[in-house]
């Protein structure tokens, strides 16, 4: 009924492996975000220099209005692309971390079920009701966890769809306003 040193060692090894997986996931995500931020900063600097040169080359108000309309759309598209990339990186990291937590919860449930079975075998007569009650409580907790997990995944999917729709609407709105500026000019 008591855990052996080998069981403790195996549990500790599994916990360390899970922790290393979490740390690796975090480092990969931070590395991707840092690379994205560096590339975005570099592109923003290059765009800023090019835009400044274009603005300095403007000769009249009409040309400035046309240039402004021309520069707006790429800037918004790049901002939206950046936001999508950040969202994608964070969503992937969250998904990987959720899987780790789900795997750990599954392993814990298996260990608890195994311990309950062992306890039930060595328990005194008449304790079947207590063991059944504990198993029932664990099953109810697992069911509640599964329901919450499914609901959280649905909320995440809805949020992702809303973010995609909002970004598409933003790009379309900027695209629709850019030609109007050119026509008015």
N, C-alpha and C positions, 0 to 999 in steps of 0.2 A: 504494500500500500504506500510506503514511503518512497520518495524518489531516490534513485541511486546516483552516485557521483557521475556516472556516464550520462544519465539523463540531464543532470544539471549542466554538464559540459556541452551536451548537444543543444540545450536550450540557450545557453550563453553564446554558442557559436552561431546559432540562427539569429539571435538578437544582434550580434555584431555584424553579421552579413546584411541584415535588414538596415542597420544604421549606415553601413558603408554604401548601400544602394541609395538610400535617401541622400547622403552627402554627395555622392556622384551625380545624382539627378540634379541637385541644387547647383553644383559647380558647372555642370554642362549648361544649365539654363542661364546662369549668370554669365558664363563665357559667351553664349549666343547673344544675350542682351548687350554685353559690352561690345562685341563685334558689330552688332546692329547700330548701336549708338555711335561708335567710331565712324562707321561708313556713312551714317546719316549726317554726322557733323562735317565730315569731309565733303560730302555732296552739297550740304547747305552752304559751306564756305565757297565752293566752286560756283554754285548758283548765285550766291550773293555777289561775287566778283563779276560774273557775266551780266547779271541784272544791273549792277552799278554802271558797268561800261555801256550797256544799252541805254540806260537813263541819261547818262552824260552825253550820249550821241544824239539825243532828241533835240529837234530844232524848233518845234512849235507845240501848241497845246493839243492840237488834233493828233499829232504823232504820239504824244504822251498818253492820251486817252486810249489809243489803239494798243500801245505797248503795255499799259496797265492791264487791259483786258486779256492780252496775250500771256502775260506773266501770271495771272491769277490762277488759271486752271491747273497748270503743272505744279504749282505750289500746293494747292489743295489736294491734288492727286498724290503727291509725295507724302503729305501729312497723313492722308488716309492709308496709304501703303505702309507707312511706318506704324500707325496704330494697329493695323491688321497684323503686322509682323510681331509686335509686342504681344498682342492678344493671342496669336498662334503659339508663341513660345510659352507664355504663361499657361495656356490651356493644355499644352502637351505635358508640361511639368506637373500640373495639377492632376492630369490623368494618370501619369506614372506614379505619383505619390498616392493617389487613391487606390491604384492596383496594389501597391505595397501594403497599405493599410488593410485592404480587403483580404489579401493573402495572410497577413498576420492574424486577423480576426478569425479566418477560417482555421488556421493552425491552432489558435487558442481554443476554439470550439471543439476541435478534435481532441485536444489534450484534456479538456474538461470532461467531455463525454467518456473518454477512456478512463479517467480518474473516477468518474461516477460509477462506471461499470465495475471497476476493481473494488470500489467501496461497497457496492451493492452485493458483490460476491462474499465479502468478508464481514458484512454487516449482520447484526443479530436478527433473529427471526422477527417479523412484524415491522421491520423498517422499510419494507417495500413501498409503502405509501409515501414516506418522506422522500425517498429516492425518486419516485415517480413525480412528486410535486416539484422537486428541484429540476428534473429533466423538463418538465412542462414549463417551468419559469424560464429556463434557458431557451427552449424552443420559442416561447413568446417573445423573448428579447431578441433572438435572431430574426424572427419574422418582422418585428418592429424596425430593426436595423436595415433589413432588406427593403422594406417599404420606404424608409427615409432615404436610403441610397438611391432607389429608383426615382423618387420624387426629386431629389437633388440633381440627378442626371437629366431629368426632364426640364427642370428649371434652367440648367446650363444650356441645354439644346435650344430652348426658347430664347434665352439671352443671346446666344450665338446668332440665331436667325435674326433677331432684332438688331444686333450690331451690324450684321451684313446688310440688312435692309437700310439702316440709317446711313451707312457709309456710301452705299450705292446711290441713295437719294441725294446725299451731299455732293457727290461727284457729278451727278446729273444736273443738279441745281446750278452748280458753278459752270458746267458746260452749257447750260441753257442761257445763263446770263452773259457769258462771254460773247456769243454771236450778237446779242442785242446791243452790247456796247459798241461792237464794230459797225453795226448797221446805223446806230444813232450817230456815230462819228462821221 
